Amino acid sequence: MNELESWMNLNSIPIEEVQSLSRRKGFHFFDTDTIRFFSSRVDNSVLAPKTINEKEGYFITSERNTYTTNPRAYTIRAVNLVTGDIRTIGEFQQFSTKAMAYAVLKEYSRYVMDEGHLTLGGWLSRIEEIEKEKAEEVRT
């Protein structure tokens, strides 16, 4: 068992562990040039699966297009904790605030802790529902 796998039973792991794994496996998501090009910021921790059988973790990034006046926006990412591959959950820059992205991860964390087994497609639908609920809260 490698060091990363030993972290997998915890609720979160340091992002440095994921960065190291991703680089070792030949991915460029965390390369300095990539981060600079997208003006990216990466959250400090990864929500890890609660069991060793689930090998996916989640973290938040933010990006800002430096060629426009658009504000920084937030994206939830999934990392395969075995291969180091990273993909976007939902849409790129789906969340206008960090709080909204965290609310989704917090809700998903609760779901996983309650033995939830929603498919990725089902969870993406739940993300949309949470966004609508948060938008309603802002309006009231």
Stockholm file with secondary structure:
# STOCKHOLM 1.0

chainA/1-140         MNELESWMNLNSIPIEEVQSLSRRKGFHFFDTDTIRFFSSRVDNSVLAPKTINEKEGYFITSERNTYTTNPRAYTIRAVNLVTGDIRTIGEFQQFSTKAMAYAVLKEYSRYVMDEGHLTLGGWLSRIEEIEKEKAEEVRT
#=GR chainA/1-140 SS CCHHHHHTTSSEEEHHHHHHHHHHTTCCTTCHHHHHHHTCEECSEEECCSSTTCCEEEEEEEECCTTSCCCCEEEEEEEETTTCCEEEESSTTCBSSHHHHHHHHHHHHHHHHTTCCCCHHHHHHHHHHHHHHHHHHHHC
#=GC SS_cons         CCHHHHHTTSSEEEHHHHHHHHHHTTCCTTCHHHHHHHTCEECSEEECCSSTTCCEEEEEEEECCTTSCCCCEEEEEEEETTTCCEEEESSTTCBSSHHHHHHHHHHHHHHHHTTCCCCHHHHHHHHHHHHHHHHHHHHC
//
